[in-house]
Amino acid sequence: MSLEQLKDQASQLRRAEQRELIAFLIARQAAEDKEFKEKLALQIDDTNPANWMTFEELEKRYSE
């Protein structure tokens, strides 16, 4: 299956299923990439709201 086919299939999933897929892919990347895991942990643990990303910023940054 090509990446385009996977994207097409993912776009047809229900929102909850898309979130589960996203969580699965992030967990896989974290398990395989120590640097990514450490950076992600720092971002999750950041308690300063000035450093938080809004949903709008997230959509703008990751939608293609």
C-alpha positions in Angstrom: 0.0 0.0 0.0 1.4 3.4 -1.0 1.6 6.4 1.3 -1.1 8.1 -0.7 -3.4 5.1 -0.2 -2.7 5.2 3.6 -3.5 8.9 3.7 -6.7 8.4 1.8 -7.7 5.6 4.2 -6.8 7.6 7.3 -8.9 10.5 6.0 -11.9 8.2 5.9 -11.5 7.2 9.6 -13.8 8.6 12.3 -12.2 11.4 14.3 -11.6 9.1 17.3 -10.0 6.5 15.1 -7.7 9.2 13.6 -6.7 10.3 17.1 -5.9 6.6 17.9 -3.8 6.4 14.7 -1.9 9.6 15.6 -1.2 8.3 19.1 0.0 5.0 17.7 2.4 6.7 15.2 3.8 9.1 17.9 4.3 6.2 20.3 6.1 4.2 17.6 8.4 7.2 16.8 9.1 7.8 20.5 10.0 4.1 21.0 12.4 4.2 18.0 13.9 7.6 18.4 15.4 8.5 21.8 15.9 12.2 20.9 12.3 12.6 19.8 11.1 10.9 23.0 13.2 13.3 25.1 12.0 16.4 23.2 8.4 15.2 23.4 8.7 14.7 27.2 10.1 18.2 27.7 7.3 19.7 25.7 4.6 17.7 27.6 6.1 18.6 31.0 6.4 22.3 30.1 4.1 24.2 32.6 4.6 27.6 31.0 1.4 28.5 29.0 3.5 30.9 26.9 5.2 27.9 25.3 2.0 26.0 24.6 0.7 25.7 21.1 -3.0 26.5 20.3 -5.1 24.1 18.3 -5.2 26.6 15.5 -1.4 26.8 15.5 -1.2 23.0 15.5 -3.6 22.7 12.5 -1.8 25.4 10.6 1.6 23.7 11.2 0.6 20.1 10.5 -2.2 20.3 7.9 -1.2 19.8 4.3 
